[in-house]
Amino acid sequence: MRRAAPRGGVGHAGGLGDGAHPTWPFLGQGANLAREEAWVRGAELARGDTLEAGWAAYQDARIGRVRKVIDAATGNAWKYHLKPGPLRVAAHTVLGLGARLAPARMMGQFDWLYGHDVTQTR
């Protein structure tokens, strides 16, 4: 399982998206996280009284979302990329049933991710 780094950089330098905290590609969010982080980083650095305060606010603002995305991508890796065998058959059967019986729930499980507007936070 991948884990989010506690901080996306060292000192005054840091990566964005996968450059700061690589994630599995099973939500397609590496580039999106980089765009979100560029926005938040700019906003927090502009808002902070000092560079250090802005950097700390940026780090604090992002870590929870980054961890949640990494955990969700790891979950998708497990659900959709099981090795052939009984567990895979059972898991894919349950996923298929869920898609047929509760499609709105299946589609809505990632509303927190795809419906997030980083420009409206904080």
KOLGUFI-731411 format. One record per atom (N, C-alpha, C): residue in one letter; x, y, z. Coordinates in steps of 0.001 Angstrom, whole numbers, plus 500000, padded with zeros to 6 digits. Layout:
# KOLGUFI-731411
AXYZ ...
# end
This chain:
# KOLGUFI-731411
M500843498822500000 M500000500000500000 M500882501232500000 R500515502189499204 R501245503453499182 R500726504348500286 R501587505161500795 R501219506104501848 R501602507514501403 A500827508469501821 A501159509859501524 A502351510263502376 A503280510971501760 A504399511509502527 A503840512539503501 P504404512625504697 P503877513596505659 P504001515035505165 R504959515290504311 R505141516615503736 R505491516454502262 G505027517385501442 G505269517325500001 G506538518010499563 G507421518308500498 G508662518974500133 G509576519139501320 V510697519783501065 V511685520051502103 V512038521525502015 G512026522177503159 G512339523604503160 G511321524376502341 H511806525087501340 H510941525905500499 H510720525274499133 A511099524034498973 A510958523354497689 A510070522136497854 G509267521882496834 G508409520703496896 G507812520403495545 G507522519159495351 G506888518742494114 G505390518974494173 L504733518662493081 L503284518739492984 L502770517408492447 G501579517009492861 G500980515787492351 G501865514587492600 D502028513769491567 D502840512557491703 D504287512860492048 G504761514053491729 G506121514435492086 G506307514565493589 A505232514815494301 A505297514957495756 A504833513705496475 H503876513012495895 H503268511860496561 H502678510931495512 P503512510047494937 P503039509148493891 P501854508308494362 T500913508112493476 T499744507309493779 T499514506302492664 W498773505291492959 W498380504337491924 W497543505079490888 P497565504643489631 P496842505367488583 P495356505004488474 F494774504412489494 F493426503862489375 F492307504835489701 L492613506111489754 L491602507167489816 L491962508281488833 G493109508169488210 G493542509170487247 G493725510547487859 Q494313510627489058 Q494363511899489768 Q495742512514489918 G496780511905489408 G498122512466489579 G498233513884489052 A497823514108487810 A497898515450487220 A496899516392487874 N495720515886488219 N494719516732488858 N495202517220490224 L495809516325490993 L496340516747492292 L497402517833492103 A498200517717491061 A499219518741490807 A498562520091490531 R497486520093489750 R496783521354489467 R496159521928490741 E495528521055491527 E494945521520492787 E496023522119493692 E497129521421493790 E498194521870494684 E498817523173494210 A498932523358492913 A499463524625492408 A498547525775492828 W497243525554492735 W496292526595493140 W496413526890494636 V496369525831495439 V496407526015496893 V497742526593497325 R498812526117496734 R500127526636497107 R500209528133496830 G499775528544495659 G499796529964495334 G498935530784496279 A497740530268496569 A496823530996497460 A497393531111498864 E497933530028499381 E498455530057500760 E499735530880500870 L500584530820499867 L501803531635499910 L501455533117499826 A500449533453499037 A500021534851498941 A499356535329500231 R498651534440500896 R497912534794502100 R498800534833503343 G499862534053503358 G500705533948504556 G501483535218504856 D501674535462506133 D502461536621506541 D503935536438506197 T504380535199506221 T505757534872505866 T505740533689504917 L506845533470504261 L506961532318503369 L506756531030504151 E507328530961505333 E507205529758506163 E505752529509506559 A505034530569506920 A503628530415507308 A502779529975506125 G503030530553504965 G502293530158503766 G502560528717503386 W503825528318503468 W504210526943503138 W503555525959504110 A503577526280505389 A502965525397506395 A501463525302506177 A500809526412505860 A499363526401505619 A499038525549504392 Y499849525663503368 Y499667524832502162 Y499775523354502512 Q500818522989503231 Q501019521586503600 Q499828521075504403 D499389521852505370 D498264521444506214 D496969521333505415 A496790522222504452 A495565522222503654 A495476521004502745 R496592520438502336 R496590519384501327 R496685517962501869 I497274517744503007 I497615516382503427 I496395515474503558 G495301515971504083 G494116515128504251 G493552514648502927 R493424515549501961 R492899515170500647 R493849514218499932 V495121514508500003 V496105513634499354 V496017512217499921 R495950512105501230 R495847510771501848 R494576510060501404 K493478510788501337 K492205510180500935 K492266509701499487 V492868510479498599 V493000510076497195 V493890508847497076 I495014508852497761 I495921507696497701 I495226506446498232 D494504506570499330 D493787505418499878 D492718504913498915 A491993505827498266 A490948505415497324 A491554504750496090 A492656505279495586 A493322504667494431 A493862503286494788 T494387503143495983 T494870501836496440 T493711500856496537 G492559501313497028 G491376500462497084 G490932500028495706 N490966500937494745 N490604500569493374 N491599499571492788 A492862499740493100 A493864498781492619 A493520497384493114 W493147497297494369 W492806495991494938 W491530495455494302 K490489496274494202 K489195495815493688 K489263495359492246 Y489956496100491426 Y489895495870489987 Y491084495113489413 H492089494833490218 H493280494175489691 H493712492981490537 L492732492213490954 L493026490984491687 L493559489929490727 K494377489048491243 K494875487944490434 K493711486999490133 P493759486328488986 P492688485377488663 P492524484339489769 G491277484039490079 G490978483058491112 G489638483347491752 P489291482591492784 P487972482722493411 P487711484101494016 L488721484712494622 L488524486031495220 L488189487061494149 R488875486975493017 R488609487893491908 R487191487710491387 V486764486475491202 V485405486205490724 V484380486777491696 A484586486534492986 A483646487026493993 A483622488555494022 A484787489180494017 A484853490642494080 A484211491273492858 H484478490741491687 H483913491319490472 H482417491051490374 T481962489937490932 T480522489671490979 T479823490704491859 V480395490984493014 V479815491977493921 V479836493361493271 L480922493727492626 L480991495024491952 L479954495128490836 G479790494056490079 G478788494039489009 G477378494152489548 L477104493434490639 L475777493529491264 L475522494943491770 G476518495524492384 G476373496891492880 G476068497867491755 A476734497696490631 A476513498580489487 A475095498426488929 R474560497210488980 R473203496987488464 R472128497360489470 L472349497060490740 L471325497282491758 L471332498695492346 A472488499299492391 A472594500644492979 A473565501503492165 P473231501751490897 P474183502483490045 P474493503885490557 A473527504562491145 A473785505916491648 A474805505884492779 R474706504877493621 R475678504753494726 R477064504444494183 M477114503547493207 M478415503213492623 M479039504440491959 M478240505195491224 M478758506375490540 M479051507514491518 G478279507592492596 G478429508686493535 G479501508489494586 Q480110507312494617 Q481088507053495676 Q482317507950495598 F482536508551494445 F483694509438494299 F483291510892494060 D482076511251494449 D481652512650494320 D482590513577495102 W483080513112496240 W484006513911497046 W485275514254496260 L485606513402495290 L486821513581494514 L486559514412493264 Y485628513945492448 Y485395514576491158 Y484568515851491259 G483850516042492344 G483051517249492525 G483743518326493331 H484959518075493732 H485720519019494570 H486171520224493748 D485943521407494268 D486400522647493624 D487415523309494538 V488663523143494216 V489740523636495082 V489708525160495212 T489110525833494246 T489053527296494322 T488026527778495345 Q487183526878495825 Q486148527254496784 Q486470526813498211 T487654526257498444 T488013525797499780 T488722526872500552 R488644526757501868 R489273527648502848 R488662528975502773 
# end
